[in-house]
């Protein structure tokens, strides 16, 4: 009986470790799922970085030049200078 205890314990330990590999917290499917989540988050971060860069450039233009302010006022608010005729072409 003493001869069977050590191999049985080793087999039980192997089964437990194998179960942890496939079903535990750091299992192969869990790592694959986390890798997909990481890739998706990296893509969202990249898109947010591009949006932030565009907004930063727009803020810089607004701070530095009046041309951007005038362009925005004309497009968004319909600004017209004195002695200027506003013509809108609808498509």
Secondary structure, 3 states (H helix, E strand, C coil): CHHHHHHHHHHHHHHHHHHHHHHCCCCHHHHHHHHHHHHHHHHHHHHHHHHHHHHHHHHHHHHHCHHHHHHHHHHHHCCCCCCCCCCCCCC
